[in-house]
Amino acid sequence: MNLQERIVIDSAVLAGKPIVRGTRLAVDFIVELLGHGWTEQQILDNYQGLQVEDIRACLIYAAEVVKTERVFPLAS
């Protein structure tokens, strides 16, 4: 999946947070809904402009961001 077809960053929308193309729905919002137990179908029913591929792109985007995170243990 080409994430750039689904996820965009526009400084004029939501202060530059990554969003689903063509919406004002932030990636973190969609991932949070899933984390709170919403199903893909519930999200699609409540946000008519979304497609299943958009939800999956949000998850892939979030995974890519977490992969690049570097964690350094604190000195004890």
mmJSON file of the N, C-alpha and C atoms, coordinates in Angstrom:
{"data_MODEL":{"atom_site":{
"group_PDB":["ATOM","ATOM","ATOM","ATOM","ATOM","ATOM","ATOM","ATOM","ATOM","ATOM","ATOM","ATOM","ATOM","ATOM","ATOM","ATOM","ATOM","ATOM","ATOM","ATOM","ATOM","ATOM","ATOM","ATOM","ATOM","ATOM","ATOM","ATOM","ATOM","ATOM","ATOM","ATOM","ATOM","ATOM","ATOM","ATOM","ATOM","ATOM","ATOM","ATOM","ATOM","ATOM","ATOM","ATOM","ATOM","ATOM","ATOM","ATOM","ATOM","ATOM","ATOM","ATOM","ATOM","ATOM","ATOM","ATOM","ATOM","ATOM","ATOM","ATOM","ATOM","ATOM","ATOM","ATOM","ATOM","ATOM","ATOM","ATOM","ATOM","ATOM","ATOM","ATOM","ATOM","ATOM","ATOM","ATOM","ATOM","ATOM","ATOM","ATOM","ATOM","ATOM","ATOM","ATOM","ATOM","ATOM","ATOM","ATOM","ATOM","ATOM","ATOM","ATOM","ATOM","ATOM","ATOM","ATOM","ATOM","ATOM","ATOM","ATOM","ATOM","ATOM","ATOM","ATOM","ATOM","ATOM","ATOM","ATOM","ATOM","ATOM","ATOM","ATOM","ATOM","ATOM","ATOM","ATOM","ATOM","ATOM","ATOM","ATOM","ATOM","ATOM","ATOM","ATOM","ATOM","ATOM","ATOM","ATOM","ATOM","ATOM","ATOM","ATOM","ATOM","ATOM","ATOM","ATOM","ATOM","ATOM","ATOM","ATOM","ATOM","ATOM","ATOM","ATOM","ATOM","ATOM","ATOM","ATOM","ATOM","ATOM","ATOM","ATOM","ATOM","ATOM","ATOM","ATOM","ATOM","ATOM","ATOM","ATOM","ATOM","ATOM","ATOM","ATOM","ATOM","ATOM","ATOM","ATOM","ATOM","ATOM","ATOM","ATOM","ATOM","ATOM","ATOM","ATOM","ATOM","ATOM","ATOM","ATOM","ATOM","ATOM","ATOM","ATOM","ATOM","ATOM","ATOM","ATOM","ATOM","ATOM","ATOM","ATOM","ATOM","ATOM","ATOM","ATOM","ATOM","ATOM","ATOM","ATOM","ATOM","ATOM","ATOM","ATOM","ATOM","ATOM","ATOM","ATOM","ATOM","ATOM","ATOM","ATOM","ATOM","ATOM","ATOM","ATOM","ATOM","ATOM","ATOM","ATOM","ATOM","ATOM","ATOM","ATOM","ATOM","ATOM","ATOM","ATOM"],
"id":[1,2,3,4,5,6,7,8,9,10,11,12,13,14,15,16,17,18,19,20,21,22,23,24,25,26,27,28,29,30,31,32,33,34,35,36,37,38,39,40,41,42,43,44,45,46,47,48,49,50,51,52,53,54,55,56,57,58,59,60,61,62,63,64,65,66,67,68,69,70,71,72,73,74,75,76,77,78,79,80,81,82,83,84,85,86,87,88,89,90,91,92,93,94,95,96,97,98,99,100,101,102,103,104,105,106,107,108,109,110,111,112,113,114,115,116,117,118,119,120,121,122,123,124,125,126,127,128,129,130,131,132,133,134,135,136,137,138,139,140,141,142,143,144,145,146,147,148,149,150,151,152,153,154,155,156,157,158,159,160,161,162,163,164,165,166,167,168,169,170,171,172,173,174,175,176,177,178,179,180,181,182,183,184,185,186,187,188,189,190,191,192,193,194,195,196,197,198,199,200,201,202,203,204,205,206,207,208,209,210,211,212,213,214,215,216,217,218,219,220,221,222,223,224,225,226,227,228],
"type_symbol":["N","C","C","N","C","C","N","C","C","N","C","C","N","C","C","N","C","C","N","C","C","N","C","C","N","C","C","N","C","C","N","C","C","N","C","C","N","C","C","N","C","C","N","C","C","N","C","C","N","C","C","N","C","C","N","C","C","N","C","C","N","C","C","N","C","C","N","C","C","N","C","C","N","C","C","N","C","C","N","C","C","N","C","C","N","C","C","N","C","C","N","C","C","N","C","C","N","C","C","N","C","C","N","C","C","N","C","C","N","C","C","N","C","C","N","C","C","N","C","C","N","C","C","N","C","C","N","C","C","N","C","C","N","C","C","N","C","C","N","C","C","N","C","C","N","C","C","N","C","C","N","C","C","N","C","C","N","C","C","N","C","C","N","C","C","N","C","C","N","C","C","N","C","C","N","C","C","N","C","C","N","C","C","N","C","C","N","C","C","N","C","C","N","C","C","N","C","C","N","C","C","N","C","C","N","C","C","N","C","C","N","C","C","N","C","C","N","C","C","N","C","C","N","C","C","N","C","C"],
"label_atom_id":["N","CA","C","N","CA","C","N","CA","C","N","CA","C","N","CA","C","N","CA","C","N","CA","C","N","CA","C","N","CA","C","N","CA","C","N","CA","C","N","CA","C","N","CA","C","N","CA","C","N","CA","C","N","CA","C","N","CA","C","N","CA","C","N","CA","C","N","CA","C","N","CA","C","N","CA","C","N","CA","C","N","CA","C","N","CA","C","N","CA","C","N","CA","C","N","CA","C","N","CA","C","N","CA","C","N","CA","C","N","CA","C","N","CA","C","N","CA","C","N","CA","C","N","CA","C","N","CA","C","N","CA","C","N","CA","C","N","CA","C","N","CA","C","N","CA","C","N","CA","C","N","CA","C","N","CA","C","N","CA","C","N","CA","C","N","CA","C","N","CA","C","N","CA","C","N","CA","C","N","CA","C","N","CA","C","N","CA","C","N","CA","C","N","CA","C","N","CA","C","N","CA","C","N","CA","C","N","CA","C","N","CA","C","N","CA","C","N","CA","C","N","CA","C","N","CA","C","N","CA","C","N","CA","C","N","CA","C","N","CA","C","N","CA","C","N","CA","C","N","CA","C","N","CA","C","N","CA","C","N","CA","C","N","CA","C"],
"label_alt_id":[null,null,null,null,null,null,null,null,null,null,null,null,null,null,null,null,null,null,null,null,null,null,null,null,null,null,null,null,null,null,null,null,null,null,null,null,null,null,null,null,null,null,null,null,null,null,null,null,null,null,null,null,null,null,null,null,null,null,null,null,null,null,null,null,null,null,null,null,null,null,null,null,null,null,null,null,null,null,null,null,null,null,null,null,null,null,null,null,null,null,null,null,null,null,null,null,null,null,null,null,null,null,null,null,null,null,null,null,null,null,null,null,null,null,null,null,null,null,null,null,null,null,null,null,null,null,null,null,null,null,null,null,null,null,null,null,null,null,null,null,null,null,null,null,null,null,null,null,null,null,null,null,null,null,null,null,null,null,null,null,null,null,null,null,null,null,null,null,null,null,null,null,null,null,null,null,null,null,null,null,null,null,null,null,null,null,null,null,null,null,null,null,null,null,null,null,null,null,null,null,null,null,null,null,null,null,null,null,null,null,null,null,null,null,null,null,null,null,null,null,null,null,null,null,null,null,null,null],
"label_comp_id":["MET","MET","MET","ASN","ASN","ASN","LEU","LEU","LEU","GLN","GLN","GLN","GLU","GLU","GLU","ARG","ARG","ARG","ILE","ILE","ILE","VAL","VAL","VAL","ILE","ILE","ILE","ASP","ASP","ASP","SER","SER","SER","ALA","ALA","ALA","VAL","VAL","VAL","LEU","LEU","LEU","ALA","ALA","ALA","GLY","GLY","GLY","LYS","LYS","LYS","PRO","PRO","PRO","ILE","ILE","ILE","VAL","VAL","VAL","ARG","ARG","ARG","GLY","GLY","GLY","THR","THR","THR","ARG","ARG","ARG","LEU","LEU","LEU","ALA","ALA","ALA","VAL","VAL","VAL","ASP","ASP","ASP","PHE","PHE","PHE","ILE","ILE","ILE","VAL","VAL","VAL","GLU","GLU","GLU","LEU","LEU","LEU","LEU","LEU","LEU","GLY","GLY","GLY","HIS","HIS","HIS","GLY","GLY","GLY","TRP","TRP","TRP","THR","THR","THR","GLU","GLU","GLU","GLN","GLN","GLN","GLN","GLN","GLN","ILE","ILE","ILE","LEU","LEU","LEU","ASP","ASP","ASP","ASN","ASN","ASN","TYR","TYR","TYR","GLN","GLN","GLN","GLY","GLY","GLY","LEU","LEU","LEU","GLN","GLN","GLN","VAL","VAL","VAL","GLU","GLU","GLU","ASP","ASP","ASP","ILE","ILE","ILE","ARG","ARG","ARG","ALA","ALA","ALA","CYS","CYS","CYS","LEU","LEU","LEU","ILE","ILE","ILE","TYR","TYR","TYR","ALA","ALA","ALA","ALA","ALA","ALA","GLU","GLU","GLU","VAL","VAL","VAL","VAL","VAL","VAL","LYS","LYS","LYS","THR","THR","THR","GLU","GLU","GLU","ARG","ARG","ARG","VAL","VAL","VAL","PHE","PHE","PHE","PRO","PRO","PRO","LEU","LEU","LEU","ALA","ALA","ALA","SER","SER","SER"],
"label_asym_id":["A","A","A","A","A","A","A","A","A","A","A","A","A","A","A","A","A","A","A","A","A","A","A","A","A","A","A","A","A","A","A","A","A","A","A","A","A","A","A","A","A","A","A","A","A","A","A","A","A","A","A","A","A","A","A","A","A","A","A","A","A","A","A","A","A","A","A","A","A","A","A","A","A","A","A","A","A","A","A","A","A","A","A","A","A","A","A","A","A","A","A","A","A","A","A","A","A","A","A","A","A","A","A","A","A","A","A","A","A","A","A","A","A","A","A","A","A","A","A","A","A","A","A","A","A","A","A","A","A","A","A","A","A","A","A","A","A","A","A","A","A","A","A","A","A","A","A","A","A","A","A","A","A","A","A","A","A","A","A","A","A","A","A","A","A","A","A","A","A","A","A","A","A","A","A","A","A","A","A","A","A","A","A","A","A","A","A","A","A","A","A","A","A","A","A","A","A","A","A","A","A","A","A","A","A","A","A","A","A","A","A","A","A","A","A","A","A","A","A","A","A","A","A","A","A","A","A","A"],
"label_entity_id":["1","1","1","1","1","1","1","1","1","1","1","1","1","1","1","1","1","1","1","1","1","1","1","1","1","1","1","1","1","1","1","1","1","1","1","1","1","1","1","1","1","1","1","1","1","1","1","1","1","1","1","1","1","1","1","1","1","1","1","1","1","1","1","1","1","1","1","1","1","1","1","1","1","1","1","1","1","1","1","1","1","1","1","1","1","1","1","1","1","1","1","1","1","1","1","1","1","1","1","1","1","1","1","1","1","1","1","1","1","1","1","1","1","1","1","1","1","1","1","1","1","1","1","1","1","1","1","1","1","1","1","1","1","1","1","1","1","1","1","1","1","1","1","1","1","1","1","1","1","1","1","1","1","1","1","1","1","1","1","1","1","1","1","1","1","1","1","1","1","1","1","1","1","1","1","1","1","1","1","1","1","1","1","1","1","1","1","1","1","1","1","1","1","1","1","1","1","1","1","1","1","1","1","1","1","1","1","1","1","1","1","1","1","1","1","1","1","1","1","1","1","1","1","1","1","1","1","1"],
"label_seq_id":[1,1,1,2,2,2,3,3,3,4,4,4,5,5,5,6,6,6,7,7,7,8,8,8,9,9,9,10,10,10,11,11,11,12,12,12,13,13,13,14,14,14,15,15,15,16,16,16,17,17,17,18,18,18,19,19,19,20,20,20,21,21,21,22,22,22,23,23,23,24,24,24,25,25,25,26,26,26,27,27,27,28,28,28,29,29,29,30,30,30,31,31,31,32,32,32,33,33,33,34,34,34,35,35,35,36,36,36,37,37,37,38,38,38,39,39,39,40,40,40,41,41,41,42,42,42,43,43,43,44,44,44,45,45,45,46,46,46,47,47,47,48,48,48,49,49,49,50,50,50,51,51,51,52,52,52,53,53,53,54,54,54,55,55,55,56,56,56,57,57,57,58,58,58,59,59,59,60,60,60,61,61,61,62,62,62,63,63,63,64,64,64,65,65,65,66,66,66,67,67,67,68,68,68,69,69,69,70,70,70,71,71,71,72,72,72,73,73,73,74,74,74,75,75,75,76,76,76],
"pdbx_PDB_ins_code":[null,null,null,null,null,null,null,null,null,null,null,null,null,null,null,null,null,null,null,null,null,null,null,null,null,null,null,null,null,null,null,null,null,null,null,null,null,null,null,null,null,null,null,null,null,null,null,null,null,null,null,null,null,null,null,null,null,null,null,null,null,null,null,null,null,null,null,null,null,null,null,null,null,null,null,null,null,null,null,null,null,null,null,null,null,null,null,null,null,null,null,null,null,null,null,null,null,null,null,null,null,null,null,null,null,null,null,null,null,null,null,null,null,null,null,null,null,null,null,null,null,null,null,null,null,null,null,null,null,null,null,null,null,null,null,null,null,null,null,null,null,null,null,null,null,null,null,null,null,null,null,null,null,null,null,null,null,null,null,null,null,null,null,null,null,null,null,null,null,null,null,null,null,null,null,null,null,null,null,null,null,null,null,null,null,null,null,null,null,null,null,null,null,null,null,null,null,null,null,null,null,null,null,null,null,null,null,null,null,null,null,null,null,null,null,null,null,null,null,null,null,null,null,null,null,null,null,null],
"Cartn_x":[0.845,0.0,0.889,0.565,1.278,0.604,1.259,0.65,0.394,1.206,1.027,-0.279,-0.863,-2.168,-3.289,-3.035,-4.073,-3.81,-2.552,-2.194,-1.399,-1.824,-1.138,-0.869,0.104,0.411,0.312,-0.575,-0.81,-0.808,0.148,0.268,-0.982,-1.82,-3.042,-4.209,-4.019,-5.094,-4.605,-5.34,-5.034,-3.571,-3.073,-1.712,-0.64,-0.899,0.099,0.117,-0.898,-0.97,-1.258,-0.759,-1.101,-2.589,-3.201,-4.643,-4.921,-6.142,-6.608,-6.923,-6.327,-6.507,-7.99,-8.3,-9.665,-10.569,-9.997,-10.787,-10.041,-10.647,-9.98,-9.826,-9.751,-9.618,-8.146,-7.619,-6.222,-5.978,-4.785,-4.385,-4.508,-4.029,-4.076,-5.511,-6.446,-7.853,-8.403,-8.098,-8.581,-7.965,-6.666,-5.997,-6.574,-6.866,-7.447,-8.828,-9.646,-10.963,-10.816,-9.885,-9.644,-9.18,-8.326,-7.84,-8.945,-9.971,-11.103,-12.155,-11.834,-12.725,-13.674,-13.593,-14.449,-14.019,-14.977,-14.662,-14.47,-13.85,-13.722,-15.099,-16.072,-17.409,-18.042,-17.842,-18.384,-17.757,-16.463,-15.789,-16.332,-16.448,-16.968,-18.401,-19.211,-20.602,-20.69,-19.77,-19.808,-19.066,-18.144,-17.364,-17.461,-18.523,-18.943,-17.873,-16.955,-15.959,-14.821,-14.731,-13.619,-13.854,-12.745,-12.775,-11.92,-12.138,-11.369,-9.88,-9.478,-8.066,-7.509,-8.338,-7.902,-7.571,-8.428,-8.205,-6.927,-6.74,-5.533,-4.289,-4.405,-3.271,-2.9,-3.897,-3.63,-2.817,-3.177,-2.453,-1.025,-0.86,0.478,1.317,0.728,1.445,1.899,1.001,1.342,2.467,2.422,3.478,4.815,4.812,6.05,6.635,5.778,6.25,6.86,6.204,6.715,8.044,8.18,9.425,10.611,10.389,11.498,11.797,10.956,11.166,12.381,13.21,14.4,14.206,14.434,14.266,15.623,15.983,17.256,16.974,17.505,17.26,17.91,17.241,17.789,18.878,19.86,20.925,20.346,20.719,20.164,21.107],
"Cartn_y":[-1.176,0.0,1.238,2.176,3.442,4.405,4.637,5.478,6.895,7.405,8.77,8.961,7.868,7.963,8.136,7.766,7.769,8.726,8.909,9.726,10.937,12.113,13.346,14.218,15.097,16.099,17.451,18.286,19.621,20.586,21.499,22.423,23.284,23.384,24.177,23.391,22.091,21.246,20.596,20.82,20.24,20.456,21.633,22.043,21.077,20.446,19.583,18.147,17.743,16.342,15.479,14.245,13.357,13.047,13.177,12.966,12.023,11.513,10.739,11.725,11.474,12.37,12.657,13.926,14.33,14.482,14.336,14.478,15.39,15.614,16.282,15.288,14.008,12.956,12.598,12.82,12.548,11.052,10.637,9.237,8.797,9.622,9.227,9.06,9.825,9.702,8.34,7.929,6.632,5.496,5.576,4.53,4.488,5.653,5.702,5.058,5.31,4.663,3.145,2.629,1.184,0.708,1.479,1.125,1.097,1.907,1.936,0.883,0.027,-1.085,-0.893,0.234,0.411,-0.579,-1.098,-1.971,-1.111,-1.712,-0.999,-0.573,-1.458,-1.145,0.032,0.096,1.221,2.541,2.513,3.732,4.115,3.157,3.437,3.959,3.419,3.868,5.294,5.681,7.001,8.072,7.671,8.619,8.198,8.671,8.212,8.311,9.249,9.418,8.42,7.642,6.712,5.394,4.743,3.399,2.505,1.209,0.247,0.481,0.762,0.984,2.188,3.2,4.361,3.955,3.139,2.682,1.858,0.979,0.151,0.995,2.029,2.933,3.661,4.01,4.651,3.724,2.457,1.489,1.287,1.189,1.03,2.265,3.442,4.686,4.709,4.37,4.365,3.372,2.211,1.215,1.743,2.417,2.974,4.033,4.851,5.888,5.245,4.237,3.564,2.864,2.303,1.636,2.583,3.837,4.796,5.392,5.115,5.657,5.0,5.816,5.307,5.502,4.449,4.483,4.237,5.109,5.001,4.816,3.755,3.526,4.62,4.971,5.947,5.299,6.067,5.546,5.294,4.18,3.869,4.217],
"Cartn_z":[0.0,0.0,0.0,-0.863,-0.908,0.075,1.213,2.251,1.778,0.859,0.386,-0.366,-0.832,-1.49,-0.466,0.777,1.807,2.962,3.338,4.495,4.019,4.463,4.063,5.279,5.111,6.129,5.452,5.967,5.414,6.58,6.597,7.734,7.924,6.902,7.007,7.613,7.818,8.359,9.645,10.729,12.034,12.445,12.152,12.545,12.04,10.906,10.292,10.781,11.554,11.975,10.744,10.725,9.604,9.615,8.443,8.309,7.144,7.109,5.966,4.852,3.684,2.526,2.291,2.068,1.762,2.974,4.174,5.4,6.368,7.512,8.622,9.777,9.438,10.445,10.603,11.807,12.084,12.24,11.838,11.975,13.425,14.352,15.767,16.258,15.706,16.087,15.672,14.436,13.943,14.748,15.013,15.799,17.209,17.767,19.114,19.15,18.129,18.07,18.094,17.298,17.287,18.655,19.304,20.631,21.677,21.461,22.386,22.046,21.079,20.79,19.623,18.939,17.769,16.695,15.969,14.838,13.591,12.582,11.304,10.811,10.941,10.438,11.193,12.495,13.263,12.804,12.55,12.073,10.705,9.816,8.473,8.521,9.422,9.558,10.077,10.945,11.563,10.775,9.924,9.132,7.671,7.036,5.715,4.627,4.723,3.668,3.714,4.769,4.927,4.209,3.868,3.3,4.192,4.086,4.879,4.661,3.438,3.138,3.9,4.167,4.943,6.384,6.966,8.345,8.416,7.465,7.46,7.223,6.397,6.173,7.46,8.27,9.562,10.457,10.476,11.304,10.794,9.489,8.928,9.212,9.052,9.337,10.796,11.698,13.127,13.406,12.783,12.972,12.466,11.336,10.79,11.721,12.297,13.221,14.464,15.0,16.196,15.891,14.701,14.322,14.372,14.053,14.02,15.384,16.358,17.701,18.333,18.946,19.632,21.122,21.872,23.334,23.962,24.871,25.56,27.053,27.643,29.069,29.906,30.984,31.903,32.745,33.068,33.933,35.306,35.911,37.235,38.346],
"occupancy":[1.0,1.0,1.0,1.0,1.0,1.0,1.0,1.0,1.0,1.0,1.0,1.0,1.0,1.0,1.0,1.0,1.0,1.0,1.0,1.0,1.0,1.0,1.0,1.0,1.0,1.0,1.0,1.0,1.0,1.0,1.0,1.0,1.0,1.0,1.0,1.0,1.0,1.0,1.0,1.0,1.0,1.0,1.0,1.0,1.0,1.0,1.0,1.0,1.0,1.0,1.0,1.0,1.0,1.0,1.0,1.0,1.0,1.0,1.0,1.0,1.0,1.0,1.0,1.0,1.0,1.0,1.0,1.0,1.0,1.0,1.0,1.0,1.0,1.0,1.0,1.0,1.0,1.0,1.0,1.0,1.0,1.0,1.0,1.0,1.0,1.0,1.0,1.0,1.0,1.0,1.0,1.0,1.0,1.0,1.0,1.0,1.0,1.0,1.0,1.0,1.0,1.0,1.0,1.0,1.0,1.0,1.0,1.0,1.0,1.0,1.0,1.0,1.0,1.0,1.0,1.0,1.0,1.0,1.0,1.0,1.0,1.0,1.0,1.0,1.0,1.0,1.0,1.0,1.0,1.0,1.0,1.0,1.0,1.0,1.0,1.0,1.0,1.0,1.0,1.0,1.0,1.0,1.0,1.0,1.0,1.0,1.0,1.0,1.0,1.0,1.0,1.0,1.0,1.0,1.0,1.0,1.0,1.0,1.0,1.0,1.0,1.0,1.0,1.0,1.0,1.0,1.0,1.0,1.0,1.0,1.0,1.0,1.0,1.0,1.0,1.0,1.0,1.0,1.0,1.0,1.0,1.0,1.0,1.0,1.0,1.0,1.0,1.0,1.0,1.0,1.0,1.0,1.0,1.0,1.0,1.0,1.0,1.0,1.0,1.0,1.0,1.0,1.0,1.0,1.0,1.0,1.0,1.0,1.0,1.0,1.0,1.0,1.0,1.0,1.0,1.0,1.0,1.0,1.0,1.0,1.0,1.0,1.0,1.0,1.0,1.0,1.0,1.0],
"B_iso_or_equiv":[0.0,0.0,0.0,0.0,0.0,0.0,0.0,0.0,0.0,0.0,0.0,0.0,0.0,0.0,0.0,0.0,0.0,0.0,0.0,0.0,0.0,0.0,0.0,0.0,0.0,0.0,0.0,0.0,0.0,0.0,0.0,0.0,0.0,0.0,0.0,0.0,0.0,0.0,0.0,0.0,0.0,0.0,0.0,0.0,0.0,0.0,0.0,0.0,0.0,0.0,0.0,0.0,0.0,0.0,0.0,0.0,0.0,0.0,0.0,0.0,0.0,0.0,0.0,0.0,0.0,0.0,0.0,0.0,0.0,0.0,0.0,0.0,0.0,0.0,0.0,0.0,0.0,0.0,0.0,0.0,0.0,0.0,0.0,0.0,0.0,0.0,0.0,0.0,0.0,0.0,0.0,0.0,0.0,0.0,0.0,0.0,0.0,0.0,0.0,0.0,0.0,0.0,0.0,0.0,0.0,0.0,0.0,0.0,0.0,0.0,0.0,0.0,0.0,0.0,0.0,0.0,0.0,0.0,0.0,0.0,0.0,0.0,0.0,0.0,0.0,0.0,0.0,0.0,0.0,0.0,0.0,0.0,0.0,0.0,0.0,0.0,0.0,0.0,0.0,0.0,0.0,0.0,0.0,0.0,0.0,0.0,0.0,0.0,0.0,0.0,0.0,0.0,0.0,0.0,0.0,0.0,0.0,0.0,0.0,0.0,0.0,0.0,0.0,0.0,0.0,0.0,0.0,0.0,0.0,0.0,0.0,0.0,0.0,0.0,0.0,0.0,0.0,0.0,0.0,0.0,0.0,0.0,0.0,0.0,0.0,0.0,0.0,0.0,0.0,0.0,0.0,0.0,0.0,0.0,0.0,0.0,0.0,0.0,0.0,0.0,0.0,0.0,0.0,0.0,0.0,0.0,0.0,0.0,0.0,0.0,0.0,0.0,0.0,0.0,0.0,0.0,0.0,0.0,0.0,0.0,0.0,0.0,0.0,0.0,0.0,0.0,0.0,0.0],
"pdbx_formal_charge":[null,null,null,null,null,null,null,null,null,null,null,null,null,null,null,null,null,null,null,null,null,null,null,null,null,null,null,null,null,null,null,null,null,null,null,null,null,null,null,null,null,null,null,null,null,null,null,null,null,null,null,null,null,null,null,null,null,null,null,null,null,null,null,null,null,null,null,null,null,null,null,null,null,null,null,null,null,null,null,null,null,null,null,null,null,null,null,null,null,null,null,null,null,null,null,null,null,null,null,null,null,null,null,null,null,null,null,null,null,null,null,null,null,null,null,null,null,null,null,null,null,null,null,null,null,null,null,null,null,null,null,null,null,null,null,null,null,null,null,null,null,null,null,null,null,null,null,null,null,null,null,null,null,null,null,null,null,null,null,null,null,null,null,null,null,null,null,null,null,null,null,null,null,null,null,null,null,null,null,null,null,null,null,null,null,null,null,null,null,null,null,null,null,null,null,null,null,null,null,null,null,null,null,null,null,null,null,null,null,null,null,null,null,null,null,null,null,null,null,null,null,null,null,null,null,null,null,null],
"auth_seq_id":[1,1,1,2,2,2,3,3,3,4,4,4,5,5,5,6,6,6,7,7,7,8,8,8,9,9,9,10,10,10,11,11,11,12,12,12,13,13,13,14,14,14,15,15,15,16,16,16,17,17,17,18,18,18,19,19,19,20,20,20,21,21,21,22,22,22,23,23,23,24,24,24,25,25,25,26,26,26,27,27,27,28,28,28,29,29,29,30,30,30,31,31,31,32,32,32,33,33,33,34,34,34,35,35,35,36,36,36,37,37,37,38,38,38,39,39,39,40,40,40,41,41,41,42,42,42,43,43,43,44,44,44,45,45,45,46,46,46,47,47,47,48,48,48,49,49,49,50,50,50,51,51,51,52,52,52,53,53,53,54,54,54,55,55,55,56,56,56,57,57,57,58,58,58,59,59,59,60,60,60,61,61,61,62,62,62,63,63,63,64,64,64,65,65,65,66,66,66,67,67,67,68,68,68,69,69,69,70,70,70,71,71,71,72,72,72,73,73,73,74,74,74,75,75,75,76,76,76],
"auth_comp_id":["MET","MET","MET","ASN","ASN","ASN","LEU","LEU","LEU","GLN","GLN","GLN","GLU","GLU","GLU","ARG","ARG","ARG","ILE","ILE","ILE","VAL","VAL","VAL","ILE","ILE","ILE","ASP","ASP","ASP","SER","SER","SER","ALA","ALA","ALA","VAL","VAL","VAL","LEU","LEU","LEU","ALA","ALA","ALA","GLY","GLY","GLY","LYS","LYS","LYS","PRO","PRO","PRO","ILE","ILE","ILE","VAL","VAL","VAL","ARG","ARG","ARG","GLY","GLY","GLY","THR","THR","THR","ARG","ARG","ARG","LEU","LEU","LEU","ALA","ALA","ALA","VAL","VAL","VAL","ASP","ASP","ASP","PHE","PHE","PHE","ILE","ILE","ILE","VAL","VAL","VAL","GLU","GLU","GLU","LEU","LEU","LEU","LEU","LEU","LEU","GLY","GLY","GLY","HIS","HIS","HIS","GLY","GLY","GLY","TRP","TRP","TRP","THR","THR","THR","GLU","GLU","GLU","GLN","GLN","GLN","GLN","GLN","GLN","ILE","ILE","ILE","LEU","LEU","LEU","ASP","ASP","ASP","ASN","ASN","ASN","TYR","TYR","TYR","GLN","GLN","GLN","GLY","GLY","GLY","LEU","LEU","LEU","GLN","GLN","GLN","VAL","VAL","VAL","GLU","GLU","GLU","ASP","ASP","ASP","ILE","ILE","ILE","ARG","ARG","ARG","ALA","ALA","ALA","CYS","CYS","CYS","LEU","LEU","LEU","ILE","ILE","ILE","TYR","TYR","TYR","ALA","ALA","ALA","ALA","ALA","ALA","GLU","GLU","GLU","VAL","VAL","VAL","VAL","VAL","VAL","LYS","LYS","LYS","THR","THR","THR","GLU","GLU","GLU","ARG","ARG","ARG","VAL","VAL","VAL","PHE","PHE","PHE","PRO","PRO","PRO","LEU","LEU","LEU","ALA","ALA","ALA","SER","SER","SER"],
"auth_asym_id":["A","A","A","A","A","A","A","A","A","A","A","A","A","A","A","A","A","A","A","A","A","A","A","A","A","A","A","A","A","A","A","A","A","A","A","A","A","A","A","A","A","A","A","A","A","A","A","A","A","A","A","A","A","A","A","A","A","A","A","A","A","A","A","A","A","A","A","A","A","A","A","A","A","A","A","A","A","A","A","A","A","A","A","A","A","A","A","A","A","A","A","A","A","A","A","A","A","A","A","A","A","A","A","A","A","A","A","A","A","A","A","A","A","A","A","A","A","A","A","A","A","A","A","A","A","A","A","A","A","A","A","A","A","A","A","A","A","A","A","A","A","A","A","A","A","A","A","A","A","A","A","A","A","A","A","A","A","A","A","A","A","A","A","A","A","A","A","A","A","A","A","A","A","A","A","A","A","A","A","A","A","A","A","A","A","A","A","A","A","A","A","A","A","A","A","A","A","A","A","A","A","A","A","A","A","A","A","A","A","A","A","A","A","A","A","A","A","A","A","A","A","A","A","A","A","A","A","A"],
"auth_atom_id":["N","CA","C","N","CA","C","N","CA","C","N","CA","C","N","CA","C","N","CA","C","N","CA","C","N","CA","C","N","CA","C","N","CA","C","N","CA","C","N","CA","C","N","CA","C","N","CA","C","N","CA","C","N","CA","C","N","CA","C","N","CA","C","N","CA","C","N","CA","C","N","CA","C","N","CA","C","N","CA","C","N","CA","C","N","CA","C","N","CA","C","N","CA","C","N","CA","C","N","CA","C","N","CA","C","N","CA","C","N","CA","C","N","CA","C","N","CA","C","N","CA","C","N","CA","C","N","CA","C","N","CA","C","N","CA","C","N","CA","C","N","CA","C","N","CA","C","N","CA","C","N","CA","C","N","CA","C","N","CA","C","N","CA","C","N","CA","C","N","CA","C","N","CA","C","N","CA","C","N","CA","C","N","CA","C","N","CA","C","N","CA","C","N","CA","C","N","CA","C","N","CA","C","N","CA","C","N","CA","C","N","CA","C","N","CA","C","N","CA","C","N","CA","C","N","CA","C","N","CA","C","N","CA","C","N","CA","C","N","CA","C","N","CA","C","N","CA","C","N","CA","C","N","CA","C","N","CA","C","N","CA","C","N","CA","C"],
"pdbx_PDB_model_num":[1,1,1,1,1,1,1,1,1,1,1,1,1,1,1,1,1,1,1,1,1,1,1,1,1,1,1,1,1,1,1,1,1,1,1,1,1,1,1,1,1,1,1,1,1,1,1,1,1,1,1,1,1,1,1,1,1,1,1,1,1,1,1,1,1,1,1,1,1,1,1,1,1,1,1,1,1,1,1,1,1,1,1,1,1,1,1,1,1,1,1,1,1,1,1,1,1,1,1,1,1,1,1,1,1,1,1,1,1,1,1,1,1,1,1,1,1,1,1,1,1,1,1,1,1,1,1,1,1,1,1,1,1,1,1,1,1,1,1,1,1,1,1,1,1,1,1,1,1,1,1,1,1,1,1,1,1,1,1,1,1,1,1,1,1,1,1,1,1,1,1,1,1,1,1,1,1,1,1,1,1,1,1,1,1,1,1,1,1,1,1,1,1,1,1,1,1,1,1,1,1,1,1,1,1,1,1,1,1,1,1,1,1,1,1,1,1,1,1,1,1,1,1,1,1,1,1,1]
}}}
